[in-house]
Amino acid sequence: MTNLFSSDSKYLPVTVVQAGPCVVIQIKTSATDGYNALQLGFEEKKESRIKKPLKGHFKKSGGEACFAYLREFPVDDPSEYSLGQTITLDSFKVGDSVDVTGTIKGRGFAGVIKRHGFHGGGATHGSGTHRAPGSIGSSAWPSRVVKGKKLPGHYGAYRKTVRNLEIVDIKSEENLIMIKGALPGFRSGLVVINKPKIAK
């Protein structure tokens, strides 16, 4: 993350994302696969680090490069694209809204204070429960812990989508896109940028 100043001198926190170039590896159509989509490859990888079946898959696209990541994106008309075509940032422009999906940081087993934001028990006056959740059950009825109760457990390492984030700046020559605010995931993690599913 970094910051920019807008044309009207407002301070904007932004996240800089290297978005591409992505190469079309496979074109899926409703006739052959049951749905229309593009499979894109991102971040070139040494051929010696790729397994044989995947090497053949990359060669079918007509290029010699191998990629570390493969992701599918739905499209309306696959005939507009060709194998080996490079997808750049031309489909985005400054001021657009986008949905960003990433895998948030894994934090392992966490208590209720860290996982759910509980404020904790008393710090003094003989309190013996400082970070415990407190009473979680019921009395005679329903005599059980209700489903969905916020409890300690595994925290993080799941996919999360942040919707309707604004594109502040685009540097096409460097394949960089600057998105207002924070994005899910760790630094240098993989994120997927889509057109917004639910417009504001």
N, C-alpha and C positions, 0 to 999 in steps of 0.2 A: 504494500500500500504506500501511497504518497499523497500529495495534495496539489491542487491547481487553483488558480484564481480565474473566475469567469469574467466575461466582458464587462459586467457591472460590478466588478471588484468583490465578488462573494467568494469566500473560502470554501472549496469543495474537496472533501476526502474522496480519493479515487483508488481503485485497484487496477493495476496494469496487467493485462492478459496478453500473452503471445497466442494469437488466434490464427494459426496456419503458418505456412500454406498447407492445405489438406489436399490429398490426391484421391480421386475416385478409383476405388479398388474393384467394386462390384456394383452392378445396377440390378435391382430387384424389381420385377414387374408383377402385376396381378395375374398375368397369364401363366407365368412360370412359378412364382413363389406365393401367390395369393394376396400380395400387397405391393404397393409402390414405395421404394426406398432406395437410398444411396448408402453404400458402405464406404466410409472415408478412412484413409490412413493418415496418421499424424506422427511426427518426430521420427526421422530416419534412424535406423538401427543397423549395426553391422550384420552382414549376411551370415557370418560364422556363429552368430548368437540366435539364429532363427532355425526352427525345426523344419525338416524336409517338407511335410505336407503344407505348411504355411508358405514356404518358399515358392512352391508350385502355384499357390493361390495368388501370390503377389505377381508372378510372372504372367499369369493370365490377363492381368490388367495392361500388359504391354510395356511396363516399365521395369527397370533393373533394380530399383530401390526397394528396400524392406522397411517396415515401419513398426514402431514399438506399440502403437495403440490403433485399434480398429473400433469405430463406432458407426451405428446406423442412424440415418435421419430420414423421416418420411418426406416424400415430395409428391406434388400433384401430377406432374408430367415427367416421367423418367426419360422420355425421348429427347428432352432438351440437353441431356448430359451425355458424355462419352467416356469410355474407359481411359484412365490415365490423365483425365482433365484435372487441372489444378483449380481448386476453389479458393478464392481470395476474399478480402473483406468488402468486395463491391456490393454485396447484398445488404450491408449495414450502412447507416449514415448517422451523423451527429444529431442527437435529440431523440433518436428511436428508443423505445422501451424493449427490453429483452428479459427472458427468463434464464437464470443461471443455475445449473445443477452440479453439485459436487458431493464428495464424501467427506463428512465432517471428521475432525480429529478424534481418534479413539482414545478414550481416557480410562479404559479398563473398568474394574468394579469400583463404583463410587457410592457414597452415602447420599442421604436425602438433601443435605445442605448444598453439596456440589451439584447433584443431579437435577434437583427440582427447585432449589432456591429457598428451602425452609430456613427460618431465621434462627432455629436452635433454641435450647432451653436456657434457663437462667445461668448467669456466670457466677453468682454468689448466693448467699443466704442458704447454704446447705444443699444446693441443687446438685444432683448426681447425674443428671442427663443433659449434657452440654450439646452433643451433636446427634442425639438419638431422635427418631421420628415422633416419639410419644405414643399415646394410645392409638392402636390401629383397628381394634376389634369392636364388637358390639356386645350388648348385654344378653338377656334371654332371647331376644329376637333381633336380627336373624342368626345370632350365635355363630358368626363366621366373618371373615374379612371380605368385604365386598370387592367385586371385580373392578380392576382399573385403579386400585388404591396406589398412591405414589409411595414407592418403597425403594430401598437401596437395590442396586443391580448394575448391569452392564451399561455403560454410558459412552455414547459416541460410536464412530465407525459405521454410520449408516448414511444413505443418500438423502440429501436435502435440496429442495428447490426454493430459491428466492425469486419472487416474481416482480415484474415491472420495474427493473432497474434501468436507469437512464444512461445512455452512451454520451459521455462528455467530450471525448476527442478520439480521433482515429489517425494512426500513422501508417498508411498503407505500405510505404516503402520498407518499413521494418516489421510489418505484420503485427502491429501492436494496437490494442483497443483499450481505451480507458473507460471504466464503468464506475459510476458514482456509488460510493458506499463499500461495505465489506462483502466478500463472497464466501460461500461455504467451502471448507477444506483447509489444508495446510499450505504453507508457502511452497511453490513449485508443484502443487498437486494438479491433477487433471480436472478440468471443468468443461461442461457442455453448455454452449450458448445457443438458445433457440429464440425464434420469434415468440412474442407473448401468447400464451394459450387463453388467458383471461385478460382482456384489455381493461385498463383502469377507467 
